Amino acid sequence: MHEFPTAAPPRTQPASALNPAAGDHAVTADPLEIAAAERAIRRSWAEFPYYARRFGARGRSFSSSDSGWLVTLCALTKEGACAQALWLGTVLSGRGMPRWMLEHHIDLLADELTRIRPGPEWAHYERFHDCAGALRARRLAVFDEATFRALEQDFDARVASGDLRRLRRMGGILAAAVADERDGIELAVPSVVSWATDPERFGDDWIAAVHETVAEARIRAR
């Protein structure tokens, strides 16, 4: 369980209301926000099959409680919200979810939540763009966008199409882990690679592609 910093705007509830294993830090209690967050989670999990393959039902439950907590960051200052998003990204990266994945998920939260409230309330959720931007800046300090995409595509070219369909975006996950490693998260790469090179899960060609992509990314990192 993560030890979450406190962020408790109106209409909150304990995280255990969304995920009994999550503890008692504050998450949103707004039913519209919860529903929007769940839509964002479904989109994230569809984009990254890695979530389901790696983390299963327990991970899906924590996606709900983590997303509920992220919604509460919209009540904070830009500096406070970004600091807490970076904190969560660092925690998750050390557990096998590079910060790029959180960056992507926060963009989806912004998209879903800005649809549910018209007029001035829409601006409340703009804080998500600040948080995603803070995460993105750390990644782009290591790889520009073109290099990041090239690393992802190079991985795709190294593996069989069937394997790629089952674990889409894996090349990006590997590149993102290297970006996090270069930014000081020591476990970012091992926490992904240890799973992605398990011979009980993957064949020799896949495992070789993982190692080659990580090596290439480390060479190309700034």
Beta strands, then each sheet from edge to edge (+ up, - down):
strand 1: 12-14
strand 2: 26-28
sheet 1: 1+ 2-
end
